[in-house]
Amino acid sequence: MFNLTRSYRKHALSIIHKKISSALRLLGGIPFRKGSVIAGRYRIGRWLGSGSYGVAYLAEDLQHGRDCVVKRVWPLRGGSSRADLIYSMETDMLRRFSHPAFPVVYESFLWRGQRCFAMEFMPGSSLDALLFRDERKFTESQSLRIIRQLLDLVIILQGEGIIHRDISIANVLLDGDTVKLIDFGLAREIPASGDLLAEPPAWEELDALDDDPSEKKFRRALHVSSDFYAIGHLLLFLLYSTYAMEDAGPDSSAAIAESDPSRGWGHELELHPATKKLLRRLLMTEQPFLNAEEICTCVDDILPLLPAAD
């Protein structure tokens, strides 16, 4: 069962983990200095973030006079051969698409012996920023409409034989009413075996919390259900935004502290029964969905049942 306190604590730990990872990179390598120009073309701006496999910066493309993202692929472990493999997979996958919801790769290049690429800077705000920085509230209907758009993007990916494996509030952007999906560093080809619990290759570092092996296995499984499971957790983050407001007043931190860990989302959230069933299937506590189209149909059936005010 998803629990508000536990999930928000995990989110905080994840942020700390990323900051530590960034610090290790700064100690172990040469960071891009703000204002410097690399590859004769990209003026480095602010640091955007880091993950298991790389560091991203906002930059100005001096050749075309536009903002872009410069990503340096630099896994914390595994050396250059692993970096080459991750780099090739991410850039190759992004080049398969020509869709406004996915970033376009502009150029691939080597800089000081490390693999980098420049890609489109996607306008919009992450759901992470909207929820935690802006304290944005999403109704049940609004939340379902967001994942409905997200599912359309998953269908496009899976049509190309790709699973994202890192769908999260940090990697889903909202630009007005339009949903976008970024960060393909963990994306992989769907294996022909279709094994639900297929293990990732031995070279691959799993970017998950050590104290939650079940969640790690579901999120990183080389199977389409890993994206569905992640969408279920993302949906709960959206739905809990109104729980904090209604049950604990304006101080969302109080809501987190006072949430009863023994109750779970099924008791804490007032949702339409069909939405609860949708969540249980996404989180694999009931019969899992077999494909994204089936989930889309389910969401389309629920939306007319919700209050018109949403």
N, C-alpha and C positions, 0 to 999 in steps of 0.2 A: 504494500500500500504506500502510495506517495504521501509524504507528510511535509507540511509547510516548513516547520522548524528545521527538519533534517535536510530538506532540499536547499533551503536558503543557506544553511551552514555549509553544505557542500559547494554551493556557488561561491561563497566567500573563500573557502579553502582552494578552490580552483583558481581564483584570482591571485591568491598568495603564491600558488604553485607557478603560475605564469610569470609573476614578478621575480621569483627566485630563478626560474629558467632564463629570464632576460638578463639577470645579474650574472649568471654563469657565462652567458654568451659574451657579455661585455668584458669579463675577466679573461675568457679563453680565446677571444678573437678580436678583430679590429672592427669596432662599430662604425657605421656611417656617421660622419660628423654633420650636424645641421649646417646648412649653407654650402657644403662641399658639392662639387659636381663630379659625378661618376660616369664612366663610359662616354665622356665628352658631351653628355646630353641631359642628364637628370640631376637637377639641383635638389638636394635632400632637404625635406622639411621636418615635420614632427614624426616621432615614432608612433606607429599605429598599434602595434602589438606583436606578441610572439606566441608560438605554440611549440609542439613537440618537434616540428620539422623545419621551422624557419622564423625569420624576423621580417616584418613589413614596415615600410615607411611611406608616408605621403611625400610625393615629390612633384616637381614641376618639369614637364617635358619641354626643354628649351627649343627643341627642333620644331615642335608643333604648337607651342604656346598653350598647353593644357595641363591640368592636374592629372596625376596618375599614381599608381601604387607600385613601388619597387619592392620586390620580395627577394630576400637572399635565403636560399635553401641551405640550412645548416642544422642537421639533426644533432641532438645533444650527445648521441652515441652512434657508433657504427662506421664512422670514417667516411672517406670520400666516395667509396664505391656505393655505399648506402645513399649518400646524398645524390649521386648521379641517378640512381634508380628512382628515388622519390621525385626528383626534379623532372625527369623524363615523363613519368606517369602524370604528374599534375599538369604540366604544360600541354602534353598530348591530349589529355581529356578536355581541357578548356578550349583547345583549338577545334574540337569537334562541333562546337555549338556556335550558332549565330542567333542569339536570343537576348533581348534587352534585360532579362532577369539574371543573366550570368555575365561576369566580367570578360572582356576581350583581352587576349594577350597581344601586346604591341611588339615586344622584342625579347629575345633571349640572349644572354651574354655572360661572359666570364669577367669577374672583377677580383683582382688579387687572388686568383686561383680558386675562387668560390663561385658557384653557379647562381645566377640571378636572372630574374625576368621582370619586365615592366608590363603592367596590365591596367585596364581601365579603372579609374576611381569611381565607384558606384555611388550616386547620390542617395540620400536617405539616412535614416537613423536605425541602429540595431534595436531589436526588441529589448535587449539587455539595457541599453541606455534609456529607452522609453520607460521601462518598468522601474529601474533602480535610480536613475538620475532625474528623470522628469516625473516620476511617480504617476505615470499614465494609467488610467483604468480602462479595462476592456470588458464589455459585457459578454454574456454567453454567445449571443449572436455575432458580435464583432470578432470574438475569438475563433468561432467556427468559420467565419468568412476568410480569416487570415489563413487558417490551415487548409481551407479549400483551395486557395490560390497556390499554397505551398505544394499541395498534392499534384496540381497540374505540372509543376516544375519537376517533381519526382518522377512523374510519368515520362517526361521528356528524357530525363537521365536514364531511367530504366529501359526506355526504348533504344538507347545506345549501349545497353548492357553495363550500366554504371550504377553503383550505389555510393551515396555521398559519405555516410558513416560519421558525419560530424554536424548533423542538423541540430542547432541549438539557438538559444536566444541571442548569442553573440554573433552568429553567422547568418541570421535572417534579418534582412533590412526591410523597413517600411518607408516607401517614398510616396507620400500622400496616401493613396489607398492601394498602391501597387507593392506587391511582395517580391523581394529579390533574394538570391541565395549566393553566398560567397564562400571562400576558403575550401578549396578542393584538395588540400594537402593529405587528407585521409581517404579520399575517394579511391575506389578500386573497381576492377572488373568483376562482374558477377560470375562466380565459378560455375562451370557446366554441371557440377554435381548437384547443386541446389541444396546442399546439406545445411540445415538450419543452424547447426552449431559448428560449422566448419571453422577451424582455427586459422587465423592469419598466418602468413609466412613467419618463419623463425626470426628473420631479420627485423621484423616490424615491432617497434616499441608501442605498447598499448597506452594510449593517453586516457587513463581512467583512474579512479580512486582505488587504492589498494583494499580499503575496507568494504568494498561493494562488488565482489566478484561476479555476482549474477548480473548486475546492471552493466558491468564492463563487458561481459560476454555477449549480452543482447545488443549493446550499442555498437560493438566492433565486429559482430558476426558478419561473415562474407555471405550475406543473404539479404533479400529485399526487406525482410521483416525488421532489420536493424534500423532502417530509416523510419518505418512505421512506429517502432517503439520510441524513437527519439521525438517524433512528432507528438506522441502522446504526452511525453514530459513537457514539451514546449507548450502544448495546449493547457496543461495544468498551471504553468507559470502565468499564462494570460488570465486564466479563470481566477486564480488566487489574488489577482490585483484588486478585484472588487471585494473579496473577502476581507482583506486588510482594512479597506475603507469602512465597510459596514459593521464589522465586528469589533474593531479596536480603535475607531476614530482616525484622525489624520496622521497619527504617528505610526507608520508602518512597522517600525522596529518593535513597538510594543506588541503588535499583532504577531510578529514572529516569535517573540519571547513567550507569549501567553498561549500559543497554539498547543492544544493537548496532543502529545505524541501518540497516545493510545487510540485516538479516534480515526485518523486518516481522512483522506479527501472525500470519501463517500459520505461521511457524517458532517464534515466541515463546510462543504460546498452545497448550496441549494441549486441543483441543476435539474433539467428535464430528464426523466428516466431514460430516454433514448440517448441523451448525451452521456449519461453515466455508463450505459452499455457500450457506447462507442469507445469511451476511455478504457474500460476494462478489456476490450478486445485489442486496442492499440498497445496496452501495457501487458498483454498476453496472460492476463489472469482468467480470461475466457477464451473461447476459440479464436485464434489469431486470424487476421485478414490474410487472404491469399494474394491479393494484388491491390494496387493503388486505385484502380477503377472502382473496385468494390467499396472502398472507403469513401470515394467521391459520391457514389450513389447514396450511401448512408448519410453523409453530411447534407446532401441535397434534400433528403427526406426529412431531416430534423429541422432545418432552417424555417420552413413555413409553420412549424409548430410553436415557435418562440414568439414572445410578445412583439408586436409591430413596432413598439417604441425602441427596440434594440436595433 
